[in-house]
């Protein structure tokens, strides 16, 4: 276990691959942690230096008092990359992690040479939806929203497998105060204008069965960026790295090769 002490916060992180490998940063979704990427990493090409971490309020990272602003999550990512010496990296973020990736790419051109925006958007849902979810968590805890979240995350076939329990447990073990504070960050985020100003290689990934960020929403955001690419993973839900890891890895690997990042 590695903890990065950044002064006002400690973030739990993990590094895999050779020290001189091509840098790849993975940023997870709301209600998960760095283990989201467990199935993906073995399927990626050798020679990558992979940094993944728990967002503030998640996993083993600190839980500062909320609500959080998206700027704080972006600042966490840039400071951790600086701490780990990760520059000129490919950054892959899913859902909330994809919004952090957008903010990071806008702010730190030296850190992000290319980005993969997976199952995310410049704006996700409405402020009222997020405020209602925060109120539900504060009144009833994480268990009250688990079934609805899992239904949006995964296609029906995956929800019928024993694997679902692992992700239910991860969601339920997410600190409710951290989850709610990150909901507030998403509620306050509208990246349409800054994301439209990005000029770097971008791949957008969507799942055909995604109940949180449907393919059209992902495509709308990716299309804001000139020269971007978009790929649909059929049969996948909101977290394709879990329910379709090989197809997901194939798209990521092809994009890495296309950018000469190996």
C-alpha positions in Angstrom: 0.0 0.0 0.0 1.3 3.4 -0.9 0.1 6.7 0.6 1.0 10.0 -1.0 1.0 12.8 1.6 0.1 15.9 -0.3 -0.1 18.1 2.7 -3.9 18.7 3.1 -4.8 15.2 1.9 -3.4 11.7 1.7 -4.2 9.6 -1.3 -3.9 5.8 -1.6 -2.3 4.8 -4.9 -0.6 1.9 -6.7 2.1 1.8 -9.4 2.5 -1.2 -11.7 5.0 -1.8 -14.5 8.6 -0.8 -15.1 9.8 2.6 -13.7 10.8 3.7 -17.2 7.6 2.5 -18.8 5.2 4.7 -20.8 3.0 6.5 -18.2 -0.7 5.6 -18.0 -3.0 7.0 -15.3 -6.3 5.4 -14.5 -9.1 7.3 -12.6 -12.0 5.4 -11.3 -15.8 6.0 -11.1 -17.9 7.3 -8.3 -18.6 4.5 -5.7 -15.6 2.4 -6.7 -11.9 2.5 -5.9 -8.6 1.6 -7.6 -9.6 -2.1 -7.7 -12.0 -1.1 -10.5 -9.0 -1.7 -12.9 -7.9 -5.1 -11.6 -9.2 -7.0 -14.7 -7.9 -4.5 -17.2 -4.3 -4.1 -16.2 -3.2 -7.8 -17.0 -4.8 -7.3 -20.5 -2.8 -4.2 -21.4 0.6 -4.3 -23.2 3.8 -4.9 -21.3 6.0 -1.8 -20.8 3.4 0.6 -19.3 3.9 2.4 -16.0 0.4 2.4 -14.6 -0.7 4.8 -11.8 -4.1 4.3 -10.2 -5.4 5.7 -7.0 -8.5 6.1 -4.8 -10.2 9.4 -5.3 -10.7 11.5 -2.1 -13.6 10.2 -0.1 -13.1 6.7 -1.6 -11.2 3.5 -0.7 -8.3 4.1 1.6 -7.8 7.8 0.7 -8.6 10.6 3.2 -12.2 11.8 3.5 -12.0 15.6 3.9 -15.3 17.3 4.9 -17.6 17.9 1.9 -19.0 19.0 -0.3 -16.1 18.8 -2.8 -15.6 20.9 -5.9 -14.4 19.3 -9.1 -11.4 21.6 -9.0 -10.3 19.8 -5.8 -10.5 16.4 -7.5 -8.5 17.7 -10.5 -5.9 19.3 -8.2 -5.6 15.9 -6.3 -4.9 14.2 -9.6 -2.3 16.7 -10.8 -0.5 16.8 -7.5 -0.4 13.0 -7.3 1.0 12.8 -10.8 3.7 15.4 -9.9 4.4 13.4 -6.7 4.9 10.2 -8.7 6.8 11.9 -11.5 4.2 11.1 -14.1 4.4 13.5 -17.1 3.3 13.3 -20.7 0.9 10.6 -19.7 -2.1 8.9 -21.3 -5.0 9.5 -18.8 -8.0 7.2 -18.8 -11.0 8.2 -16.6 -14.4 6.5 -16.3 -17.5 8.4 -15.3 -16.5 10.8 -12.5 -12.9 9.9 -13.4 -13.6 11.0 -16.9 -14.7 14.4 -15.7 -11.5 14.7 -13.6 -9.6 13.7 -16.8 -11.3 16.5 -18.7 -10.4 19.1 -16.1 -6.8 17.8 -15.8 -6.3 17.9 -19.6 -7.5 21.5 -19.7 -5.4 22.6 -16.8 -2.1 20.7 -17.2 -1.0 20.2 -20.8 2.4 19.0 -19.5 0.9 16.1 -17.7 -1.7 14.8 -20.3 -0.6 14.0 -23.8 -3.7 12.1 -24.7 -7.0 11.1 -23.0 -9.5 8.4 -23.0 -12.9 9.6 -21.8 -14.9 6.5 -20.8 -18.6 6.4 -20.0 -18.5 10.1 -19.1 -19.7 13.5 -20.2 -19.0 17.2 -19.9 -22.1 17.3 -17.7 -23.7 14.3 -16.1 -27.4 14.4 -15.2 -28.9 17.5 -13.4 -28.0 19.3 -10.2 -31.4 18.2 -8.8 -30.8 14.5 -9.5 -27.5 14.7 -7.6 -29.0 16.8 -4.7 -31.7 14.2 -4.4 -29.2 11.4 -4.2 -27.2 13.3 -1.6 -30.3 13.7 0.5 -31.1 10.0 0.1 -27.6 9.0 1.3 -27.8 11.4 4.3 -31.2 10.0 5.3 -30.8 6.3 4.5 -27.2 5.4 3.9 -25.5 3.7 0.9 -27.7 0.6 1.0 -30.8 2.6 -0.1 -29.3 3.4 -3.5 -27.3 0.2 -4.2 -29.9 -1.6 -6.3 -30.6 1.4 -8.5 -26.9 2.1 -9.0 -26.0 -1.5 -9.9 -28.8 -1.6 -12.4 -27.4 1.5 -14.1 -23.9 0.2 -13.9 -24.3 -3.3 -15.4 -26.3 -5.1 -18.1 -28.9 -7.6 -17.0 -26.7 -10.6 -17.9 -23.8 -9.5 -15.7 -26.2 -8.7 -12.8 -27.3 -12.4 -12.9 -23.7 -13.6 -12.2 -22.0 -14.1 -8.8 -19.5 -11.4 -9.7 -22.1 -8.7 -9.0 -21.6 -9.2 -5.2 -18.1 -7.9 -5.4 -19.3 -4.6 -6.9 -22.2 -4.3 -4.5 -19.8 -4.7 -1.6 -17.4 -2.1 -3.0 -20.3 0.4 -3.4 -21.6 -0.3 0.1 -18.2 0.1 1.6 -17.7 3.5 0.0 -17.8 6.1 2.8 -21.2 7.8 2.5 -19.8 11.2 3.3 -17.2 10.8 0.6 -19.7 9.6 -1.9 -22.1 12.4 -1.2 -19.3 15.0 -1.3 -18.3 13.7 -4.8 -21.9 13.8 -5.9 -21.8 17.5 -5.1 -18.7 17.9 -7.3 -20.5 16.2 -10.3 -23.6 18.4 -9.6 -21.5 21.5 -10.0 -19.6 20.5 -13.1 -20.3 21.7 -16.6 -17.3 21.2 -18.8 -18.8 21.9 -22.2 -16.8 25.1 -22.9 -13.4 24.0 -21.5 -13.7 20.5 -23.0 -14.5 22.0 -26.4 -11.2 23.9 -26.2 -9.1 20.8 -25.9 -6.6 20.1 -28.6 -5.1 16.7 -27.9 -5.8 13.1 -29.0 -9.0 11.8 -27.4 -10.8 8.5 -27.5 -14.3 8.3 -26.2 -15.6 4.9 -25.0 -19.3 4.0 -24.3 -21.3 1.0 -23.4 -24.5 0.2 -25.3 -26.2 -0.8 -22.1 -24.9 2.1 -20.0 -27.8 3.4 -17.8 -25.7 6.3 -16.3 -24.0 7.9 -19.3 -25.8 6.6 -22.4 -23.7 6.4 -25.7 -25.3 9.5 -27.2 -24.3 11.5 -24.1 -20.7 10.3 -24.3 -20.5 10.9 -28.1 -21.9 14.4 -27.6 -19.0 15.3 -25.3 -16.3 13.6 -27.4 -17.6 15.3 -30.5 -16.7 18.6 -28.9 -13.0 17.9 -29.4 -11.7 18.2 -33.0 -10.1 15.0 -34.3 -11.4 12.8 -31.5 -12.4 9.2 -31.9 -15.5 7.3 -30.5 -16.0 3.6 -30.0 -19.1 1.8 -28.7 -18.7 -1.5 -26.8 -21.8 -3.5 -27.5 -23.4 -5.3 -24.5 -21.3 -3.3 -22.0 -22.7 -1.2 -19.2 -21.3 1.8 -17.4 -18.1 0.1 -16.3 -17.0 -1.9 -19.4 -13.6 -2.5 -17.8 -15.5 -4.9 -15.5 -18.1 -6.5 -17.7 -16.2 -6.4 -21.0 -12.6 -6.2 -20.0 -11.1 -7.8 -23.1 -13.0 -5.6 -25.6 -12.2 -2.6 -23.4 -8.5 -3.5 -23.3 -8.4 -3.9 -27.1 -9.7 -0.3 -27.6 -7.3 1.1 -25.1 -4.4 -0.8 -26.6 -5.2 0.3 -30.1 -5.3 3.9 -29.0 -2.0 3.6 -27.2 -0.4 2.2 -30.3 -2.1 4.9 -32.5 -0.5 7.6 -30.3 2.9 5.9 -30.3 2.6 5.7 -26.5 4.4 2.3 -26.2 
